[in-house]
Amino acid sequence: MNALNIAIRRVTPPDVPAISALAREIWQATYPGIITQEQIDFMLEQRYGHERLYDDLEDADKWLDQAFQGERRVGFAFSEIYKGEFKLDKLYIHPDVQRMGVGGQLIAHVSERAKKLGYPCVILAVNKRNDKAIGSYKKYGFIVREAITDDIGHGFVMDDFVMEKVL
Ligand SMILES: CC(C)(COP(=O)(O)OP(=O)(O)OC[C@H]1O[C@@H](n2cnc3c(N)ncnc32)[C@H](O)[C@@H]1OP(=O)(O)O)[C@@H](O)C(=O)NCCC(=O)NCCS
């Protein structure tokens, strides 16, 4: 299938409410059955609360990119320097346009940034039960580096694979 024609733009402060709302919509379509509703609500608040996103935009080691199909915001990718490595921290595409190459284009965009900055690889963490995402990361050249469980507080854990793509 031909990839959808998208434009990738940096997130700016006026975009924050829409990014937060888009995250909720995509998370609700993705994570029931993988993690509990309580954990979904906790993590959305922790990671996509407006104040948190405004703070992320101020952080020189974080990049927030969004994808538009025409005027419609259809997804986003956040990347960051994490413990000395370049990490794709978030990648979320609206269900209406999944499997049309948008995720692949955002991965390429983020990988290009990592390469320009001189990093040898891009890493990410993905829930071990998120088979579709794992399949998509493998398609774009990521391999599993290790399995981790991370205590994120309030009785919740992240049960993830760390994957890496050599640039
Ligand atoms: C995972 C995700 C980011 C991939 O982006 P995308 O734009 O849908 O993916 P692309 O079109 O670039 O790549 C397609 C590949 O992704 C995988 N994939 C995506 N959607 C899928 C689906 N519904 N069923 C099975 N595989 C799927 C497949 O490997 C597919 O390759 P194929 O079509 O050759 O089989 C996107 O589907 C998404 O946002 N999913 C929900 C949120 C999520 O899980 N995010 C990742 C958190 S770590």
The ligand as an SDF file (V2000), in Angstrom:
LIG
                    3D

 48 50  0  0  0  0  0  0  0  0999 V2000
    2.0690    0.6620   16.3480 C   0  0  0  0  0  0  0  0  0  0  0  0
    1.8410    1.8930   15.4740 C   0  0  0  0  0  0  0  0  0  0  0  0
    2.6030    3.0760   16.0590 C   0  0  0  0  0  0  0  0  0  0  0  0
    2.3850    1.5860   14.0630 C   0  0  0  0  0  0  0  0  0  0  0  0
    2.1140    2.6800   13.2250 O   0  0  0  0  0  0  0  0  0  0  0  0
    1.2980    2.4480   11.8630 P   0  0  0  0  0  0  0  0  0  0  0  0
    1.2500    3.7390   11.1490 O   0  0  0  0  0  0  0  0  0  0  0  0
    0.0180    1.7840   12.1630 O   0  0  0  0  0  0  0  0  0  0  0  0
    2.2710    1.3870   11.1500 O   0  0  0  0  0  0  0  0  0  0  0  0
    2.8250    1.3690    9.6810 P   0  0  0  0  0  0  0  0  0  0  0  0
    1.6950    1.4470    8.7080 O   0  0  0  0  0  0  0  0  0  0  0  0
    3.9440    2.3400    9.5230 O   0  0  0  0  0  0  0  0  0  0  0  0
    3.4510   -0.1030    9.6840 O   0  0  0  0  0  0  0  0  0  0  0  0
    2.6170   -1.1720    9.4970 C   0  0  0  0  0  0  0  0  0  0  0  0
    3.0890   -2.3420   10.3270 C   0  0  0  0  0  0  0  0  0  0  0  0
    2.6990   -2.1630   11.6860 O   0  0  0  0  0  0  0  0  0  0  0  0
    2.1120   -3.3680   12.1790 C   0  0  0  0  0  0  0  0  0  0  0  0
    0.6810   -3.0730   12.3860 N   0  0  0  0  0  0  0  0  0  0  0  0
    0.1140   -1.8650   12.4380 C   0  0  0  0  0  0  0  0  0  0  0  0
   -1.2150   -1.9800   12.6390 N   0  0  0  0  0  0  0  0  0  0  0  0
   -1.4730   -3.2840   12.7060 C   0  0  0  0  0  0  0  0  0  0  0  0
   -2.6560   -4.0340   12.8840 C   0  0  0  0  0  0  0  0  0  0  0  0
   -3.8480   -3.4380   13.0360 N   0  0  0  0  0  0  0  0  0  0  0  0
   -2.5780   -5.3660   12.8970 N   0  0  0  0  0  0  0  0  0  0  0  0
   -1.3960   -5.9980   12.7450 C   0  0  0  0  0  0  0  0  0  0  0  0
   -0.2420   -5.3310   12.5530 N   0  0  0  0  0  0  0  0  0  0  0  0
   -0.2700   -3.9950   12.5380 C   0  0  0  0  0  0  0  0  0  0  0  0
    2.3820   -4.4170   11.1200 C   0  0  0  0  0  0  0  0  0  0  0  0
    3.6640   -4.9490   11.3730 O   0  0  0  0  0  0  0  0  0  0  0  0
    2.3910   -3.5780    9.8730 C   0  0  0  0  0  0  0  0  0  0  0  0
    3.1300   -4.1330    8.8070 O   0  0  0  0  0  0  0  0  0  0  0  0
    2.3320   -4.9020    7.6360 P   0  0  0  0  0  0  0  0  0  0  0  0
    1.1770   -4.0500    7.2510 O   0  0  0  0  0  0  0  0  0  0  0  0
    3.3570   -5.0550    6.5720 O   0  0  0  0  0  0  0  0  0  0  0  0
    1.9080   -6.2040    8.2520 O   0  0  0  0  0  0  0  0  0  0  0  0
    0.3360    2.2580   15.3630 C   0  0  0  0  0  0  0  0  0  0  0  0
   -0.3540    1.1490   14.8160 O   0  0  0  0  0  0  0  0  0  0  0  0
   -0.2860    2.6590   16.6810 C   0  0  0  0  0  0  0  0  0  0  0  0
   -0.2920    3.8260   17.0340 O   0  0  0  0  0  0  0  0  0  0  0  0
   -0.8520    1.6790   17.4060 N   0  0  0  0  0  0  0  0  0  0  0  0
   -1.5490    1.9400   18.6460 C   0  0  0  0  0  0  0  0  0  0  0  0
   -0.6790    2.6020   19.6950 C   0  0  0  0  0  0  0  0  0  0  0  0
    0.5760    1.8300   20.0080 C   0  0  0  0  0  0  0  0  0  0  0  0
    0.5540    0.6430   20.2840 O   0  0  0  0  0  0  0  0  0  0  0  0
    1.7020    2.5510   19.9620 N   0  0  0  0  0  0  0  0  0  0  0  0
    3.0020    2.0130   20.2630 C   0  0  0  0  0  0  0  0  0  0  0  0
    3.2750    2.1400   21.7090 C   0  0  0  0  0  0  0  0  0  0  0  0
    4.9060    1.5440   22.1400 S   0  0  0  0  0  0  0  0  0  0  0  0
  1  2  1  0
  2  3  1  0
  2  4  1  0
  2 36  1  0
  4  5  1  0
  5  6  1  0
  6  7  2  0
  6  8  1  0
  6  9  1  0
  9 10  1  0
 10 11  2  0
 10 12  1  0
 10 13  1  0
 13 14  1  0
 14 15  1  0
 15 16  1  0
 15 30  1  0
 16 17  1  0
 17 18  1  0
 17 28  1  0
 18 19  1  0
 18 27  1  0
 19 20  2  0
 20 21  1  0
 21 22  1  0
 21 27  2  0
 22 23  1  0
 22 24  2  0
 24 25  1  0
 25 26  2  0
 26 27  1  0
 28 29  1  0
 28 30  1  0
 30 31  1  0
 31 32  1  0
 32 33  2  0
 32 34  1  0
 32 35  1  0
 36 37  1  0
 36 38  1  0
 38 39  2  0
 38 40  1  0
 40 41  1  0
 41 42  1  0
 42 43  1  0
 43 44  2  0
 43 45  1  0
 45 46  1  0
 46 47  1  0
 47 48  1  0
M  END
$$$$
